[in-house]
């Protein structure tokens, strides 16, 4: 039986790219999604070219207890990729309390609860991988994205702390911190704003979901066997 990986947010641009990369490498996948059923069906169709097994799981991680729908469907597990995410853009003083709660539940609460619930399966085997898709803004912070920066920073602290707790048990915990990546998360920016962002990036371009997926595959592989507690900055030299 091949290794099983849980990907949260598998219907998103980055989540889909990760799923395709891991399927190509022979993994079987639990594919979490919220409401984009069309995207998950298309993803499953594209994965049919590979030999693994693929199980879709629906859950709204903005709700405090919906993470349990994921946990109760996990039978065997070798790794978790936390790729779920939403963003907000605007002045912190204009942020609504429900928006803050949704950010917290998706990026921090569900991440910790899912990990805590699944960890005993990894501990019993003394092996496993946990990878978080965080953000450049969790490293350096961003005006107009204060709450988003805060929850992404919390993810980074979670990775660094949990990696120390689990290292002796053969379980590695790392993160990828993308900069500007070509996904729907950037849809609120005008072409002029996107041009300004691109000009700020030393490499002169946005990153691709495929590049994030390849970084995740590296962290899952034995090529990174001596890496834990690390944050891979995938940002084209932006804010190094």
C-alpha positions in Angstrom: 0.0 0.0 0.0 1.3 3.5 -0.9 1.7 6.3 1.6 -1.4 8.3 2.5 -1.3 12.1 2.7 -4.0 14.5 3.9 -4.2 17.7 2.0 -6.5 20.4 3.4 -7.7 23.0 0.9 -7.1 20.6 -2.0 -9.6 22.4 -4.2 -7.5 25.7 -4.2 -4.9 26.6 -6.7 -2.0 25.5 -4.5 -3.8 22.5 -3.0 -4.6 21.2 -6.5 -1.0 21.6 -7.6 0.2 19.7 -4.5 -2.3 16.9 -5.1 -1.2 16.5 -8.7 2.5 16.5 -7.8 2.0 13.9 -5.0 -0.2 11.7 -7.1 2.5 11.7 -9.8 4.9 10.5 -7.2 2.7 7.6 -6.1 1.0 8.9 -3.0 -2.6 8.2 -2.1 -4.5 11.2 -0.9 -7.3 12.5 1.4 -8.5 15.6 -0.4 -10.3 18.1 1.8 -12.4 20.8 0.3 -15.1 23.2 1.5 -17.6 24.3 -1.1 -15.9 24.0 -4.5 -17.3 20.7 -5.5 -16.7 21.3 -9.2 -13.0 21.9 -8.6 -12.6 18.7 -6.5 -14.4 16.6 -9.2 -12.1 18.0 -11.9 -9.1 17.3 -9.7 -10.3 13.7 -9.1 -10.7 13.2 -12.8 -7.2 14.5 -13.5 -5.8 12.2 -10.8 -7.4 9.1 -12.5 -4.3 8.9 -14.7 -2.3 7.8 -11.6 -2.4 4.6 -9.6 -3.2 5.9 -6.1 -6.4 6.1 -4.2 -8.1 9.5 -3.7 -10.8 10.2 -1.1 -12.6 13.6 -1.1 -13.7 14.9 2.3 -16.0 18.0 2.7 -15.7 20.2 5.7 -16.0 23.9 6.5 -13.0 24.8 8.6 -14.4 28.2 9.4 -16.6 26.3 11.8 -15.0 25.3 15.1 -16.0 21.6 15.0 -16.2 20.8 11.3 -12.5 19.6 11.4 -13.9 16.4 13.0 -15.4 15.5 9.6 -11.9 15.2 8.3 -10.5 13.3 11.3 -13.2 10.7 11.3 -12.3 9.8 7.7 -8.6 9.3 8.3 -7.7 5.6 8.7 -4.0 5.4 7.9 -1.7 8.4 7.5 1.8 9.2 6.6 1.7 13.0 6.3 -0.5 16.1 6.6 -0.3 19.1 4.2 -2.1 22.1 5.8 -3.0 24.2 2.7 -6.4 25.6 3.6 -6.5 29.4 3.6 -8.5 32.5 3.1 -7.3 36.1 3.2 -8.7 39.6 3.9 -7.5 42.9 2.7 -8.2 46.3 4.3 -7.5 48.4 7.3 -7.4 46.5 10.6 -9.9 48.9 12.2 -12.4 47.9 9.5 -12.0 44.2 10.1 -15.2 42.5 11.3 -15.0 40.2 14.3 -16.5 37.3 12.2 -13.7 37.8 9.7 -11.1 37.5 12.4 -12.8 34.4 13.8 -12.9 32.8 10.3 -9.2 33.5 9.8 -8.3 32.0 13.2 -10.4 28.9 12.7 -9.1 28.0 9.3 -5.4 28.9 9.8 -4.8 28.0 13.4 -7.7 26.3 15.3 -8.4 23.6 12.7 -4.7 23.1 11.9 -3.9 22.4 15.6 -7.0 20.3 16.1 -6.5 18.1 13.0 -2.8 17.6 13.8 -3.5 16.7 17.5 -6.2 14.2 16.5 -4.1 12.5 13.8 -0.7 12.5 15.6 -1.3 9.3 17.6 -1.4 7.4 14.3 2.0 8.8 13.4 3.4 8.3 16.9 2.4 4.7 16.9 4.5 4.2 13.8 7.3 6.6 14.9 7.3 8.3 11.5 5.4 11.0 9.6 5.5 14.4 8.0 3.6 17.6 8.8 3.9 20.5 6.3 2.2 23.9 6.6 1.6 26.3 3.7 2.1 29.5 5.6 3.0 32.9 4.0 5.7 35.5 3.5 3.4 37.8 5.6 3.7 35.5 8.5 7.5 36.2 8.4 7.6 39.9 7.8 4.0 41.2 8.3 1.9 43.3 5.8 -0.1 46.5 6.2 -3.7 46.0 5.2 -3.3 42.3 6.0 -2.7 42.5 9.7 -4.9 39.6 10.9 -3.8 37.4 8.0 -0.2 38.1 8.9 -0.9 37.3 12.6 -2.4 33.8 11.9 0.3 33.0 9.4 2.9 34.0 12.1 1.1 31.7 14.5 1.5 28.9 12.0 5.2 29.5 11.8 5.6 29.4 15.6 3.5 26.2 15.7 5.9 24.5 13.2 9.0 25.5 15.1 7.6 24.4 18.4 6.0 21.1 17.3 9.1 20.1 15.4 11.1 20.1 18.6 8.5 18.1 20.4 8.3 15.4 17.7 11.8 15.1 16.3 12.8 12.2 18.5 9.7 10.3 17.3 10.7 10.3 13.7 8.1 12.9 12.7 9.3 16.0 10.9 7.4 19.3 10.9 8.2 22.0 8.3 6.6 24.8 6.3 6.6 26.5 3.0 6.2 30.3 3.0 5.2 31.5 -0.5 5.3 35.0 -1.6 3.1 36.2 -4.5 1.8 33.1 -6.2 -0.5 33.0 -9.3 -3.8 31.9 -7.7 -7.3 33.2 -7.2 -6.2 34.7 -3.8 -4.7 37.6 -5.8 -8.0 38.3 -7.7 -8.8 41.4 -5.7 -5.7 43.2 -7.0 -6.0 45.3 -10.2 -3.6 44.7 -13.1 -1.8 47.9 -12.2 -1.4 46.7 -8.6 -0.2 43.3 -9.8 2.4 45.1 -12.0 3.7 47.0 -9.0 4.0 43.8 -6.9 5.8 42.1 -9.7 8.3 45.0 -10.0 9.0 44.7 -6.3 10.1 41.1 -6.6 13.8 40.7 -7.5 13.1 37.8 -9.8 10.6 39.9 -11.7 7.7 37.4 -11.7 5.1 35.7 -9.6 5.6 32.2 -8.4 3.5 29.3 -9.7 1.5 26.7 -7.7 3.7 24.0 -9.2 6.8 25.5 -7.6 5.0 25.4 -4.2 4.0 21.8 -4.9 7.6 20.8 -5.7 8.8 22.3 -2.5 6.2 20.3 -0.6 7.3 17.1 -2.4 10.9 17.8 -1.4 10.0 18.2 2.3 8.0 15.0 2.2 10.9 13.1 0.6 14.1 11.5 2.1 16.0 14.3 0.4 15.1 16.5 3.3 15.5 13.8 6.0 17.6 16.0 8.3 15.3 19.0 8.0 12.7 19.8 10.7 11.4 23.1 12.1 12.3 24.9 8.9 10.4 27.5 6.9 11.2 27.4 3.2 10.9 30.9 1.8 9.5 30.6 -1.8 9.3 34.3 -2.8 11.6 35.2 -5.6 13.9 37.2 -3.3 11.0 39.4 -2.1 11.6 40.7 1.5 14.6 38.4 2.2 
